[in-house]
Amino acid sequence: MRLATSIAMFVAFCVPAAALAEGRDNRAWQNQFGLAPIYTLNARNVQGVTVNLSHEDFDNVRIEEAEDFDGATQTAELIIPFGERKRWEIRLEVPFHTDGNARTVDGGQSIDIDGNGGVFDFASLVVQRELGTTENCAVNSSVYFGFGHRTKELETDIDDKYNHRGRMVRLGGNLDNARADNDLRLQATADLRYYFDIDDLNPSSSSSSFTMLDISGALVYNADFAIKPGFEVLYSTDFDERQIVQVVPELILPIADWLEIKGAYAYGHSRGEGSVQTLTLRTTVSFL
């Protein structure tokens, strides 16, 4: 029901917005800001201060003391480019609310989980540096490094708290072939996160630290019509029980040079969790 409601919200907003977009040039500025997929990051930095607001529905997530965790998380992200030719950018990502239900691992009791934070998404400060661009290289490339800390704990209705402590360091890299004259955009991201001093979060054991690697590849077609189709493939592992592969069809709607609406539905399978589904809706505003 929750996924169906989110899809209906996206369709209800997307259809009239697409009609508005038909009145403008539908060839998005693919080289810099436009046509960013949901999960795979752009290698080129943004060219102006950018804000992302995301709503993510997820199913069947497992953490240390709970499984079959179905819920939703809302996240805000602020991106600021700086330096010569804006070769640097800083990203502040803050998950500000999570709400869902799950079963306890010991006993299988049904519980409610909610709080002003995320699950695996900690509040993070990330710095990205462009390495090369298609102006002088075959592809755009960038690397990034960041640090994260859990914001607020997740409350339960069994007098227990999840995610009441934890920190994370993050390292990643991006590649894409985006140029202003490209109709087909190909890109890839590798994101490595090391969680430490955690509690109630490890998806495979009771250890207070673990490593998670996310690898994604994306294809986005800069179509002549208002809504741009995209497709991603995601792989996530904690090098233990958690092994997830998902396919992700998505739609991207650049309403204006400064406004982009997108939605994606990820479906796949996890060795540690079974069927895994995620629906993400995102609004991107860029102050160019």
ZIWO-V52033 format. One record per run of one state. SS is the DSSP state (helix for helix, strand for strand, loop for the rest). FROM is the first residue (numbers start at 1). TO is the last residue. If there is no record, write none. Layout:
ss/from/to
SS/FROM/TO
SS/FROM/TO
//
This chain:
ss/from/to
loop/1/1
helix/2/21
loop/22/48
strand/49/63
loop/64/65
strand/66/82
loop/83/83
helix/84/86
loop/87/87
strand/88/104
loop/105/109
strand/110/115
loop/116/122
strand/123/132
loop/133/139
strand/140/149
loop/150/153
strand/154/156
loop/157/160
strand/161/162
loop/163/166
strand/167/176
loop/177/183
strand/184/196
loop/197/209
strand/210/221
loop/222/226
strand/227/237
loop/238/242
strand/243/256
loop/257/258
strand/259/270
loop/271/273
strand/274/287
loop/288/288
//
